[in-house]
């Protein structure tokens, strides 16, 4: 069992760091060839940035509120998101987390076509807007108080509802930058937010708690804090073996303490992690404290199950003295041991 780069191997676990500079360029070109029907993270960020005020003219009135329109896939006559909704929403969440947009309040507007009654469509569009908000709050470093919702039903069609192709365009979600200020600290955002991402089928996706990864999937871990802190990140394999992946010069040139309001990635950009053929439930554990921990490995062992976890029979350890909050990867637990400032974040995925 080895921890490898492409050019050398180290006896440190089952994770392989792949240097993907040329590969990612090829994948990017391939993705472009497939023709995504949704904007990238960078495009969304650019569309939502404040623009100079424009007055009424020959072309009409240009709204002062920057906006982006997304076709989000829901189950028929439902506010339940489909798997196809995940990539565009992940791009949206990533964009809203960027420093240039973190200080604004956004409105999520749901719109439908004209099939069904007006009252039904308005209620459905509102529930769909709420579903988008809930997904963003659950999986990204965003507060519900930063995301307003509204449902307009069929009242503001993008094009006349003349046929199914037109109706398809009207079933949409619009995200607007209200240009009103938002302070994440006053909103009570968690001190630390983290997530796992994977590269699968030429697409980057956010890995939710309990998702499945295969040995062909590449992944990374990202985190951001709102205070300067000491961070320790561990990968715990299904057989109980534990590898500290941050701070670790092999994975990242960054160390402790970490700077606030900055996204850290493990490994660094243009690199990914890959699991070997050892199957089971794999955990990512993040420890954060205002001061350096004397023995972070011992703390990590304390928050993990006593026996090696296995698919199906594994149970997540619940600590009754903690406080649960929602974040990028779902539930975070702030566990209080001898030091009340200790913050613990755990998530897991199924390696098949």
N, C-alpha and C positions, 0 to 999 in steps of 0.2 A: 504494500500500500504506500503510494508515494504522492508527494505534492510536487507538481512538475510545471515547468515552463516548456516551451517548445524545444529549447536547446539544452536543458539540464533537468535533473530530478533531485528533489530533496525529500528526506524521510519525515514528512510532516502531515500526513493524512491523505484524504482522497480527493482533494481539490486540484484541478489543473488550470493554471492560468494560460489562457490563449491570447497571443498577440494577434490582433485582428485588423490591423490597419488596411492591408490590401483587401482582405476578405470583406470588411465592412463597406469599402468603396464599391466592390462588385455587387454586394447585396443591395446597396442604395440604388445602383443603376438598374438592378433587376426589379426592385420595387417600383421604380418610376415606370418601367416598361409595363407592369401590371396595371398601372393607372389607379391610384387611390382616389376615392370619391370624397375624401375629407382632408382638411388642411393639416399641415404639420404643426408641431409645437411652436416653431419659430414663426410660422405664418399667422397662427392664432395670436401670439404675443404681439406681433406687429399690427394686426387689425384692431386690437383692443387698446393700443397705446393712445393717449390723448392726441388729438390733432388740432391744428389752428382753426378757430371759429370761421365758418363760411357763411356768407349772407345769401339772401334770396337773389336769384339771377335768372338767366335764360333757362338754365337746366332745372330750376326749381330750388327747393330748400334742402340743404344737406344737413343731416342731423348732427348736433354737437356730440351725441353719445356714440363713441366708437362701438361697433358691434361685429359679431361673427355669427353666421347661420350654419347649423350643423344638421345633417340628416341622421338622427339617432333612431336605431331600430328597437321597437317595442313589440311584445306579443300583440296579436290582433285584438283590438278592443280592450287593451290592458295597458297598465303603466309598468309592467314587468320588462326590464331590459333584457335583450337577447345577447348572446355572445358577440354578435357583430357590433353591438354598441360600445364594447369595451375599448377598441383602439382609438376612436375619435374622442371619447371621454377621457382617456388617459392623456392624450395630447393636450386637451383642454386643461386638465388638472395640472399637468407639468407647466403649462404656460402661466396659469394663474399663480403658481408658486414663485415665479421669477421675481427678482427684486423690483423691477420696474412696475409690476402690477400688484404687488402685495399690499400696497397702501390704498387700494380702491375698493369700493363696494360694487358688486355686480348684480345685475338682474337677469334671471333665467326665465324666459318666456316660452310657454308651450303653445303650439298652433296645430290645428287639424284641418282636414278638408271639410266639404259640406255634407258628407254622408252621415246621417243621424240627425237627431234634433239639436237645436242650438244649445239648449241647456245641458244635454249629454256631452256634447263636444267641448263645451267650456269646462265642465267638471273633469273630463278626461285629460284635457290639455294641462290643467292645473296639477293633477296627480302625476303626470309625466314630468312636469317641471320639478316637482318635489322629488321624484325618483332620481333625476339628474343631480339635484343638490345633495341628496343623501349619499349618492355614490361618490361625489367629490369630497364630501366631508369625511366619509368613512375611509377613503383610500389615499387622501392627500393631506398636506399640512394646510388645511383650510378650515375656517370657522363657519358654522351655519349662519352666524350674524353678519358674515361678509357676503352672503349669497341670498338675495331676495328672490321670490318666485311669484309668477303670475300666469294665468291661463286665459287665452283669448279665444279659444275654440276656432270657429270658422270666420270670425269677424274681420280678420286682416289677412286675406289670402295674398300670397306672393304673386300668383298669376290666376286668371279666371279658371274656375273649376269646370272646364269644358270636357275633359276626358280623364282617364286614369293616370296618364303621364303627368298631367297638370296637377291632379290631386296628390300625387306622390311628392311633388315639389312643395305643396302646401303643408304636408305633414312634416313639421320641422321644429327645431328648438333654436331660439335666438338668445345669444348671450350679449348683454349690453354693459358697457362700462358707464356707471352712473356719474362718474367723475367726483363722487363724494368720498371723502377721506375715510380710511379704516386703519385703526391701530390694533395690530394683532395682540400686543401685550395687554392692553386694556380689555380686549375681548376674552381674555382668559385662555389663550392658546397653550397647549402643553409645552413644557420646557424642552422636550425632545420629541422629534417626530422621525420615524424611519420607515423604510420600505424595501422590498425586494423587487427587482426587475429581472425579466428574462428576455432573451433574444430567441424567438421561435418563428419558424416559417417566414423569415425575412422581416419580422415585425417585433418591435420592442413592446412588451406588455408589463403591467404591474401584476405581481404575483400576490394574490390574496391568501389569507390564512387558510391552510388546508388544501390549496391547489396542488395539482399533480405536475411534477417535472420528470422528464426522462433524461437518460444519459446524453442525448443529443442536444438538449437545451442548455444554453449558456445563461449565466445569471450574474447579477451584481447586487450590492447592498448600498443604499444611500441613506444619509441622515442629515438633519439640520437641528441646531439648537438655538434658543433665543438668549442664552447666556454663555459666557466662557466657562467651559466645563472640561473634566477629564472623562474621555469616552473609551470604552473597551468593548469590542465586538468579537463574539465567538461563533464558530460554526461547530455544532455538536452533531455527530453522525449517529446513525441508527444503532451502532454497536456501543455508543456511549463515548467514543473518542472525541476529544475536544481540541480545536485549533483556534488560537487567537489570531484573527485576521486584521484587527486594528487595536492598538498601533502595531504595525509589523512592516518593516522596511521591504519585505518581499512583495507585499501587495500595494503599499502606498508610501510615498515619500513624506506624507504628512504625519504629524505626531500630536502629542498632548502638551498643553490644553488646546482644545479646538476653539476657533473663533466663532462668535455668534452670528446668526443670520447668513450662514454660508453653507451651501450644499457640499457635503463630502461624499465621495464615491469610492467603493472598494470592489475591485481594484480601480486604479485611476483610469481616466478616459482612454478609449481605444483598446482596452483590455477587458476580458470577461473571465468568469469562473466557470468551471465545468465539473460536474460530478462524474465519478467513475461508475463501475458496474455494481457497486455495493448498494442494494436496495433497502428501503425502509423509510422511516419518518425522520426527517432532518430538521434541526432547530437552528434558528439564528437568535442569539441572545445579545442584547445591548445593555451595558451598565454605564451609568452616568453619575458623576458626583462633583461637587464643587471643589473637592480635594482629591489628590492622587490616592488610589486604593493600594493598600499594602499587599494584598493577595487577591487580585481580581479573579483568578482561576478558582479559588475556593468559594468565592461568592457565586460564580457561575454554577459550580457544582451544587450549591445550596438551593438554587432556584429550579434545578432540573429534576426530573423523576429519579428515584433511587435506582430503578432497574432500567435496562436498555429498552427504549420504546420500540414497539412493533406496529405495523399497520393493523388497524381494526381493534386491537386490544389496548392501545396506548391511551393514557389519560393525561390531560394537562393539569399540572399542579396548580391548585388554587390556594392563594395565600389570603386568609380572611382579614389581615390588617392592611390591605392595600386599597387603592382607589382606582377605579376603572375609568378610562376615557377613550373616546373614539379617535382614530387617526388614520394615517395612510394605510397601514396594514390591518386595520380592524381594532381589536381591543388591546390597549396598553395597560400594564399594571404598574403602578408606582408603589414599590414595596419598601417598607420601613423596617430596617434592622437596627443595629446599634446606632447608625448614623442616619438621622432623619432626612438628610439631603439626598440619599441614594435613590436613583430612578432606574427601574428595570423594565425593559421592553423585550417581549418574546414573541416570536412567530414561528411557524413551521410549515413545511410542505411535504408532500408524499413523493418520494423518489421511486419511480417504477421503471 
